[in-house]
Amino acid sequence: MGNELLKKATISGLIYRFGERILAQLVSTIVTIILARILLPEEYGIISLVTIFIMLFNVFVSAGLGNALIQKKDSDDDDFSTMLWAGVLISIVLYVIIYFMAPLVAEYYSEPLITGVIRVMGLRLLIAAINTVQHAYVSKRFLFKLFFLSTLGGTIVSGAIGITMAYYGYGVWSLVAQYLSNTLIGTAVLGLSIKWRPRFYFSYERFRSMFSFAWKKTASLLVNELFEEFRGLIIAKKYSIVDLSYYSKGKQFPQLIGNNVSGTLTNVMFPIFATIQDNQVKLRAAVRRSMRTSNYVLIPMMIGFAVVADKFISVILTNKWLFATPYMQIFCLVYIFKPMKNISKSAINAIGRSDIDLYANIAEKAIGVVSIVTAMNMGVIYLAWSVLVTYIIGALIYAYINGRFLQYSLKEQFSDMVSAFALSVIMGTVVYVVGYIPVASKLVVLLSQILVGGVVYVALSALFKVDSFVYLKSNIHSMLKRKMVNKVNTDH
């Protein structure tokens, strides 16, 4: 792929992926807010606990298989069919395990409702086996527009289902229905949109060649998922399911923003990185640009959100969720370091070194286990702080590896955070002061803080000619100009 085509694919992919995530998460956020106002923390706690188990099993289905298809340079229809049927077989085996495991989990946490919820939500594994290969196909061919359609469709319809069921008193099952229908509808839309159709074909040789990458990626993500969710299991057992609901709700919104900014960039850039994996100069430049752009967009969102967290919860979620405030602020700090960690991981995997990713992940988590053991008897809030400590350590480990393989040093990576962080601190300070405006309505204050924060950050970026601001402005302007020229040519 030539430089110009690569640039267009990157920009187009980012625009569609950001557009998809922004619209989908806007809808999803509205749905979440409505459901949070209707349902009780106890009901959210059950879903939070069950989701931990489903996500752990889901790693075996969706992690390594799709990434192996993207990482392989010449993957064809036979490879896609092979990985699809491998995923389907794995998902069936996993569902049988989770079906019989459900009563044991329910008994351990003294909550009988968990049995049925796990068995129904576990059906997602079968859908995910198909969806993973679809995502790999779309990413490999840079057809990111299709993600926009499938994600948005699934989010809107599943949200409507969840809200309707919650309104009519279905409680926990409204969240279950929303969870399942979202994946099912998104998979169906992608199935109708892409040209690829699976064949009844399986090649053991092809599976074996890709599995050498896939198993290491799967193991790495499993270690990560186990570690990420282990705190939730501890909170639910040692403290209570209600405590878990506050912890999870506090994590939810920073995670939503972090995953949509850094996660979107990572999803788009991984196939881009894979196409230029043999050219270290191009790869280093692409990784650095990704890091700068992601930091520029994500850091101000996290700092701003941490400042307005209490008013956001009080106004949007209602006061019954106020105990989630400190968790929300801590997780805002956590996700500041997400670009440094995730983009480095993508670069390492793009050059085929999933083994290094695995070893780094294990090292990070071994250190993190110490933080969990230290904090678990001190209280839930200390478990949240242990997430921040571990995440910073993980980011530093991956940044160091990135420096070794791409000559993108730790010093350079931190320098690519400095401008965004400095401007965000100034912006956050202004937003904090605005919060003391003597206005009766908390909603007015919250909206004022958001508006002022955005204006201050953009104004400072323009004043100091911040690199990422200039880059984004230039590319958006070029894209709009091309669209106008194409429209004129079409009209004539």
VOGU-3710 file (C-alpha; in Angstrom, 3 decimals, decimal comma):
1> mgnellkkat> 0,000/0,000/0,000  1,456/3,391/-1,042  2,011/6,271/1,360  -0,919/8,292/0,037  -3,315/5,329/0,078  -2,122/4,399/3,561  -2,717/7,941/4,776  -6,210/8,028/3,257  -7,055/4,620/4,739  -5,818/5,771/8,144
11> isgliyrfge> -7,739/9,046/8,137  -10,888/7,468/6,701  -10,695/4,629/9,203  -10,234/6,996/12,122  -13,130/9,193/11,020  -15,533/6,287/10,598  -14,373/4,559/13,779  -14,572/7,747/15,831  -17,924/8,559/14,260  -19,171/5,064/14,986
21> rilaqlvsti> -17,978/5,101/18,569  -19,165/8,646/19,286  -22,681/8,077/17,942  -22,965/4,551/19,326  -21,685/5,556/22,731  -23,858/8,647/22,763  -26,854/6,361/22,321  -25,387/3,813/24,742  -24,721/6,510/27,345  -28,283/7,793/27,106
31> vtiilarill> -29,583/4,229/27,497  -27,248/3,597/30,454  -28,375/6,788/32,166  -32,069/5,945/31,719  -31,553/2,393/32,999  -29,470/3,628/35,956  -32,304/5,949/36,944  -34,860/3,108/36,741  -32,934/0,123/38,134  -31,318/-0,406/41,531
41> peeygiislv> -27,579/-0,732/42,307  -28,246/-4,320/43,446  -29,534/-5,262/39,988  -26,528/-3,687/38,294  -24,284/-5,541/40,734  -25,553/-8,943/39,569  -24,937/-8,058/35,906  -21,485/-6,664/36,736  -20,547/-9,930/38,430  -21,898/-12,175/35,660
51> tifimlfnvf> -20,240/-10,037/32,989  -16,863/-10,759/34,584  -17,278/-14,499/33,954  -18,618/-14,011/30,417  -15,741/-11,715/29,473  -13,177/-14,201/30,776  -14,626/-16,964/28,612  -15,024/-14,586/25,682  -11,246/-14,071/25,498  -10,838/-17,638/24,169
61> vsaglgnali> -13,317/-16,929/21,372  -12,577/-13,402/20,246  -9,042/-12,432/21,237  -6,340/-14,287/19,339  -8,328/-15,678/16,403  -9,308/-12,343/14,891  -5,938/-10,718/15,544  -4,143/-13,652/13,892  -6,166/-13,092/10,701  -5,284/-9,385/10,704
71> qkkdsddddf> -1,611/-9,955/11,497  -1,141/-12,532/8,703  -0,233/-10,534/5,609  -1,790/-12,810/2,986  -4,825/-14,209/4,828  -7,494/-15,367/2,347  -11,047/-16,784/2,410  -9,785/-20,223/3,422  -8,057/-18,703/6,447  -11,212/-16,841/7,450
81> stmlwagvli> -13,394/-19,952/7,129  -10,873/-22,001/9,087  -10,782/-19,551/11,981  -14,563/-19,161/11,954  -15,223/-22,870/12,469  -12,426/-23,107/15,025  -14,089/-20,264/16,936  -17,544/-21,852/16,724  -16,235/-25,164/18,085  -14,406/-23,421/20,936
91> sivlyviiyf> -17,498/-21,362/21,817  -19,708/-24,476/22,025  -17,271/-26,188/24,387  -17,020/-23,054/26,522  -20,793/-22,626/26,707  -21,224/-26,197/27,970  -18,662/-25,459/30,696  -20,285/-22,183/31,722  -23,769/-23,771/31,698  -22,817/-26,376/34,285
101> maplvaeyys> -20,646/-23,941/36,226  -23,491/-21,439/36,763  -25,078/-23,045/39,878  -21,688/-23,209/41,602  -21,116/-19,494/41,016  -24,606/-18,696/42,302  -24,020/-20,739/45,444  -20,582/-19,173/46,068  -22,001/-15,647/45,940  -25,294/-16,612/47,657
111> eplitgvirv> -27,421/-15,232/44,832  -29,723/-17,838/43,149  -30,628/-15,495/40,279  -27,054/-15,740/38,977  -27,636/-19,276/37,599  -30,177/-18,253/34,988  -28,450/-14,979/34,157  -25,109/-16,680/33,417  -26,736/-19,354/31,257  -28,575/-16,803/29,133
121> mglrlliaai> -25,760/-14,262/28,871  -23,358/-17,075/28,023  -25,089/-17,449/24,653  -23,092/-14,409/23,604  -20,055/-16,674/23,175  -21,655/-18,380/20,167  -22,426/-15,041/18,528  -18,953/-13,670/19,324  -17,287/-16,528/17,435  -18,883/-15,242/14,223
131> ntvqhayvsk> -18,529/-11,557/15,040  -14,784/-11,863/15,682  -14,057/-13,148/12,180  -16,346/-10,507/10,679  -14,421/-7,787/12,495  -11,117/-9,202/11,263  -12,425/-9,233/7,673  -13,603/-5,617/7,876  -10,384/-4,416/9,567  -8,157/-6,277/7,104
141> rflfklffls> -9,859/-4,547/4,177  -10,201/-1,153/5,909  -14,007/-1,243/5,522  -14,522/0,717/8,735  -17,736/2,279/7,470  -19,421/-1,081/8,080  -18,558/-0,925/11,791  -20,444/2,357/11,895  -23,642/0,739/10,600  -23,503/-2,470/12,640
151> tlggtivsga> -22,545/-0,872/15,947  -25,044/1,949/15,702  -27,869/-0,403/14,683  -27,156/-2,825/17,508  -26,840/-0,062/20,088  -30,094/1,680/19,180  -32,273/-1,435/18,958  -30,800/-3,135/22,043  -31,142/0,114/23,996  -34,815/0,351/23,106
161> igitmayygy> -35,320/-3,267/24,195  -33,521/-2,711/27,519  -35,396/0,484/28,384  -38,790/-0,995/27,481  -38,209/-4,088/29,615  -36,889/-2,021/32,546  -39,927/0,268/32,368  -42,240/-2,746/32,594  -40,418/-4,103/35,639  -38,172/-6,848/34,254
171> gvwslvaqyl> -35,230/-5,652/36,371  -32,040/-7,648/35,794  -33,469/-9,317/32,680  -33,777/-5,973/30,912  -29,983/-5,660/31,148  -29,531/-9,254/29,975  -31,747/-8,637/26,936  -29,898/-5,426/26,088  -26,518/-7,179/26,383  -27,429/-10,102/24,121
181> sntligtavl> -29,436/-8,209/21,501  -26,638/-5,668/21,014  -24,153/-8,333/19,901  -26,731/-10,296/17,917  -27,984/-7,316/15,895  -24,471/-5,985/15,245  -23,402/-9,406/13,958  -26,482/-9,701/11,732  -25,923/-6,256/10,199  -22,271/-7,048/9,452
191> glsikwrprf> -23,285/-10,402/7,979  -25,617/-8,658/5,541  -23,100/-5,899/4,749  -19,901/-7,766/3,897  -19,398/-9,812/0,752  -17,539/-12,633/2,469  -19,535/-15,778/3,210  -18,068/-18,655/5,211  -17,591/-22,027/3,552  -17,645/-25,439/5,187
201> yfsyerfrsm> -13,884/-25,522/5,021  -11,281/-26,151/7,692  -7,541/-26,529/7,198  -5,553/-27,864/10,109  -2,322/-26,584/8,531  -3,677/-23,064/8,181  -5,059/-23,136/11,712  -1,747/-24,343/13,111  0,251/-21,627/11,336  -1,985/-18,851/12,712
211> fsfawkktas> -2,431/-20,477/16,104  1,251/-19,873/16,925  0,378/-16,156/17,026  -3,179/-16,564/18,308  -2,479/-18,625/21,424  0,079/-16,132/22,723  -2,261/-13,229/22,061  -5,124/-15,126/23,713  -2,995/-16,037/26,724  -1,843/-12,440/27,082
221> llvnelfeef> -5,397/-11,086/26,946  -6,626/-13,800/29,316  -3,991/-12,835/31,859  -5,023/-9,215/31,405  -8,745/-9,974/31,715  -8,262/-12,197/34,758  -6,278/-9,488/36,444  -8,676/-6,692/35,461  -11,700/-8,570/36,764  -10,131/-10,227/39,807
231> rgliiakkys> -10,819/-7,141/41,906  -14,505/-7,340/41,011  -14,669/-10,951/42,185  -12,984/-9,969/45,460  -15,319/-7,002/46,012  -18,451/-9,103/45,388  -17,337/-11,841/47,794  -15,400/-9,988/50,506  -17,610/-6,890/50,583  -20,945/-6,990/48,704
241> ivdlsyyskg> -22,597/-7,009/45,287  -23,791/-3,440/46,000  -20,177/-2,317/46,555  -19,334/-3,957/43,236  -22,110/-1,988/41,534  -20,678/1,352/42,775  -17,157/0,314/41,790  -18,336/-0,830/38,341  -20,468/2,260/37,743  -17,547/4,478/38,722
251> kqfpqlignn> -15,365/2,619/36,247  -17,956/2,510/33,474  -17,903/6,075/32,164  -14,114/6,692/32,239  -13,702/3,262/30,629  -16,288/4,149/28,003  -14,417/7,337/27,075  -10,985/5,703/27,285  -11,933/2,713/25,168  -13,647/4,851/22,565
261> vsgtltnvmf> -10,726/7,214/22,065  -7,679/5,019/22,571  -9,501/1,793/21,665  -10,802/3,218/18,397  -7,358/4,439/17,422  -5,843/1,060/18,316  -8,434/-0,865/16,277  -7,777/1,284/13,221  -3,997/1,412/13,586  -3,337/-2,294/14,246
271> pifatiqdnq> -4,086/-3,339/10,637  -2,201/-0,228/9,437  0,789/-1,162/11,608  0,603/-4,723/10,275  0,871/-3,557/6,637  4,086/-1,603/7,365  5,567/-3,993/9,926  8,717/-4,496/7,806  9,481/-0,767/7,546  10,686/0,391/10,958
281> vklraavrrs> 10,896/4,072/9,981  7,275/4,182/8,788  6,073/2,090/11,715  7,804/4,316/14,270  6,338/7,447/12,665  2,832/5,923/12,618  3,090/4,812/16,248  4,293/8,229/17,378  1,539/10,050/15,495  -1,039/7,685/17,015
291> mrtsnyvlip> 0,345/8,301/20,495  0,288/12,084/20,141  -3,210/12,185/18,674  -4,679/9,817/21,255  -3,092/11,714/24,161  -4,310/15,036/22,795  -7,922/13,853/22,630  -8,111/11,580/25,689  -6,199/13,392/28,446  -8,424/16,513/28,586
301> mmigfavvad> -11,535/14,322/28,608  -10,243/12,344/31,584  -9,092/15,328/33,613  -12,250/17,292/32,842  -14,472/14,339/33,719  -12,656/13,797/37,032  -13,348/17,427/37,971  -17,104/17,243/37,219  -17,634/13,652/38,449  -19,721/14,529/41,510
311> kfisviltnk> -22,077/16,834/39,633  -22,307/14,386/36,736  -23,443/11,580/39,017  -25,828/13,745/41,029  -27,482/15,324/37,982  -27,385/12,490/35,476  -27,507/9,253/37,493  -29,280/10,631/40,607  -27,979/10,745/44,174  -28,407/6,998/44,734
321> wlfatpymqi> -25,145/6,545/42,772  -23,078/9,219/44,608  -20,958/6,534/46,316  -19,489/5,865/42,840  -17,863/9,347/42,679  -14,359/8,556/44,078  -14,126/5,440/41,882  -15,009/7,506/38,823  -12,267/10,026/39,616  -9,640/7,334/40,166
331> fclvyifkpm> -10,465/5,594/36,890  -10,212/8,910/35,047  -6,562/8,995/36,173  -6,108/5,359/35,134  -7,198/5,925/31,540  -4,819/8,840/31,015  -2,143/6,176/30,545  -4,177/4,021/28,156  -2,643/5,348/24,888  0,928/4,722/26,075
341> knisksaina> 0,034/1,136/26,932  -2,381/0,145/24,158  -0,626/1,698/21,180  2,668/0,138/22,283  0,897/-3,245/22,551  -0,512/-2,846/19,033  2,902/-2,038/17,582  4,477/-5,045/19,309  1,744/-7,384/18,036  1,830/-5,889/14,530
351> igrsdidlya> 5,437/-6,994/14,099  4,403/-10,491/15,179  5,918/-10,408/18,674  2,868/-11,577/20,592  5,331/-13,539/22,760  6,842/-10,281/24,037  3,331/-8,978/24,684  2,583/-12,101/26,724  5,763/-11,875/28,814  5,262/-8,155/29,448
361> niaekaigvv> 1,675/-8,778/30,461  2,666/-11,511/32,908  5,368/-9,288/34,442  2,917/-6,420/34,865  0,278/-8,617/36,440  2,745/-10,298/38,794  3,556/-6,859/40,182  -0,149/-6,016/40,226  -1,038/-9,077/42,299  1,078/-7,621/45,087
371> sivtamnmgv> -0,972/-4,410/44,953  -4,235/-6,380/45,131  -3,096/-8,502/48,077  -1,934/-5,344/49,855  -5,176/-3,446/49,243  -7,882/-6,117/49,496  -8,229/-5,941/53,293  -8,026/-2,150/53,420  -11,258/-1,384/51,575  -12,780/-1,117/48,106
381> iylawsvlvt> -11,348/2,367/47,497  -7,809/1,026/48,012  -8,480/-1,704/45,471  -9,379/1,068/43,021  -6,115/2,899/43,783  -4,238/-0,345/43,160  -5,612/-0,285/39,592  -3,911/3,074/38,996  -0,586/1,852/40,391  -0,666/-1,268/38,232
391> yiigaliyay> -1,749/0,577/35,095  1,136/3,050/35,383  3,593/0,182/35,832  2,104/-1,594/32,795  2,328/1,545/30,655  5,999/1,978/31,592  6,799/-1,657/30,773  5,214/-1,438/27,313  6,732/1,981/26,672  10,177/0,566/27,444
401> ingrflqysl> 9,643/-2,357/25,051  8,372/0,059/22,409  11,622/1,985/22,794  13,692/-1,155/22,354  11,937/-2,419/19,224  11,067/0,865/17,482  13,644/3,255/18,950  10,740/5,336/20,276  12,240/6,136/23,664  10,471/6,489/26,982
411> keqfsdmvsa> 11,550/10,127/27,091  9,972/10,773/23,681  6,757/9,055/24,701  6,427/11,198/27,810  7,259/14,315/25,806  4,339/13,415/23,526  2,070/13,582/26,597  3,373/16,827/28,090  1,539/19,435/26,008  -1,843/17,685/26,290
421> falsvimgtv> -1,374/17,119/30,022  -0,274/20,710/30,743  -3,169/22,234/28,793  -5,582/19,781/30,435  -4,468/20,757/33,951  -5,038/24,439/33,144  -8,414/23,586/31,615  -9,331/21,415/34,624  -8,476/24,211/37,033  -10,755/26,621/35,154
431> vyvvgyipva> -13,545/24,026/35,080  -13,171/23,450/38,837  -13,539/27,193/39,521  -16,607/27,385/37,257  -18,160/24,688/39,470  -18,525/27,256/42,252  -20,783/29,567/40,237  -23,697/30,437/42,559  -26,460/28,966/40,388  -29,383/27,026/41,824
441> sklvvllsqi> -29,438/24,444/39,048  -26,665/21,818/39,148  -27,449/20,954/35,521  -26,666/24,526/34,427  -23,374/24,422/36,328  -22,439/21,046/34,802  -23,201/22,195/31,253  -21,260/25,422/31,871  -18,242/23,457/33,075  -18,294/21,211/29,991
451> lvggvvyval> -18,674/24,139/27,589  -15,984/26,249/29,237  -13,612/23,267/29,403  -13,937/22,585/25,681  -13,506/26,236/24,703  -10,464/26,731/26,962  -8,700/23,589/25,693  -9,223/24,377/22,007  -8,279/28,045/22,507  -5,047/27,097/24,293
461> salfkvdsfv> -4,257/24,530/21,586  -4,661/27,165/18,877  -2,709/29,783/20,851  0,299/27,514/21,400  -0,024/25,796/17,980  -0,052/22,340/19,553  1,162/19,747/17,032  -1,819/17,389/17,318  -4,296/20,256/17,069  -2,643/21,483/13,849
471> ylksnihsml> -2,514/17,901/12,496  -6,185/17,180/13,176  -7,318/20,571/11,908  -5,311/20,167/8,697  -6,594/16,658/7,968  -10,214/17,504/8,720  -9,946/20,547/6,460  -8,404/18,454/3,655  -11,079/15,794/3,999  -13,910/18,343/3,827
481> krkmvnkvnt> -12,273/20,015/0,838  -12,012/16,664/-1,003  -15,651/15,918/-0,253  -16,706/19,295/-1,656  -14,636/18,759/-4,817  -16,075/15,264/-5,261  -19,592/16,610/-4,796  -19,029/19,314/-7,409  -17,598/16,776/-9,847  -20,535/14,443/-9,210
491> dh> -23,079/17,194/-9,728  -21,497/18,059/-13,054
//
